């Protein structure tokens, strides 16, 4: 999800990748295979990002606590804001994440 959020503005950088990898290492006890995810993302067309994003949201929701989801949402917002601009595309994905998880929790 974080990698897609970083890629939707067509400016995914090595620095963003490094920050995402470090955050996941620090936050989650299970190992995330980001190399495999990077391969999946590189094969996706931008039009397919939302479908993959939604699948990842569902998977994460099932394996996380409400606190972990809230922390991921906050980190996602920080990643998107890092370049001082939130594009319309980034906003669509953030809205999807926030709306899906908050509606599910009610």
C-alpha positions in Angstrom: 0.0 0.0 0.0 2.7 2.4 0.9 4.7 1.7 -2.2 1.6 2.3 -4.3 0.9 5.6 -2.5 4.5 6.6 -3.3 4.1 5.6 -6.9 0.8 7.1 -7.9 2.4 10.6 -8.4 4.8 9.0 -10.9 7.8 9.9 -8.7 8.8 6.8 -6.6 12.3 7.3 -5.4 14.9 5.2 -3.7 14.6 7.4 -0.7 10.9 6.7 -0.4 11.6 3.0 -0.7 14.3 3.2 2.0 11.9 5.0 4.4 9.1 2.6 3.8 11.4 -0.4 4.3 12.8 1.0 7.6 9.3 1.8 8.9 8.0 -1.7 8.2 11.0 -3.2 9.8 10.6 -1.1 12.9 6.8 -1.5 13.2 6.0 -5.0 12.4 7.2 -8.3 13.9 6.6 -10.2 10.6 9.0 -9.9 7.7 7.5 -8.3 4.6 9.0 -9.3 1.3 9.3 -5.9 -0.3 11.4 -7.2 -3.1 8.6 -9.4 -4.2 6.1 -6.6 -3.8 8.3 -4.3 -5.9 8.3 -6.9 -8.7 4.5 -7.1 -8.5 4.2 -3.3 -8.6 6.6 -2.9 -11.5 4.5 -5.3 -13.6 1.2 -3.4 -12.8 -0.2 -0.7 -15.0 -1.2 2.4 -13.1 -4.8 1.6 -13.9 -4.4 -1.6 -11.9 -3.0 0.1 -8.8 -6.3 0.6 -7.0 -7.3 -3.1 -7.3 -4.0 -4.2 -5.9 -4.2 -1.5 -3.2 -7.6 -2.7 -2.2 -6.4 -6.3 -1.9 -3.5 -5.2 0.2 -5.8 -3.1 2.4 -8.0 -6.2 3.0 -5.0 -8.4 3.8 -3.5 -5.9 6.2 -6.9 -5.3 7.9 -7.2 -9.0 8.7 -3.7 -9.2 10.2 -3.6 -6.0 12.1 -5.0 -4.2 15.2 -6.9 -0.9 15.1 -3.8 0.8 16.5 -1.5 -0.7 13.7 -4.0 0.5 11.1 -4.1 4.0 12.5 -0.3 4.1 12.6 -0.1 3.0 9.0 -2.7 5.6 8.0 -0.6 8.3 9.7 2.6 7.1 8.1 0.9 7.0 4.7 -0.1 10.6 5.1 3.4 11.5 6.1 4.9 9.7 3.1 2.4 11.5 0.7 3.1 14.9 2.3 6.9 14.4 2.3 7.3 16.2 -1.0 5.1 19.1 0.2 2.4 18.3 -2.3 -0.6 15.9 -2.2 -1.6 15.1 -5.7 -5.3 14.3 -6.6 -4.2 10.7 -7.3 -2.5 10.4 -3.8 -5.6 11.8 -2.2 -7.9 9.3 -3.9 -5.8 6.4 -2.4 -5.6 8.0 1.0 -9.4 8.5 1.0 -9.9 4.9 0.0 -7.7 3.7 2.8 -9.3 5.9 5.5 -12.9 5.4 4.4 -12.6 1.6 4.1 -10.9 1.1 7.4 -13.0 3.5 9.4 -16.3 2.1 7.9 -15.2 -1.4 8.7 -14.4 -0.5 12.3 -17.8 1.0 13.0 
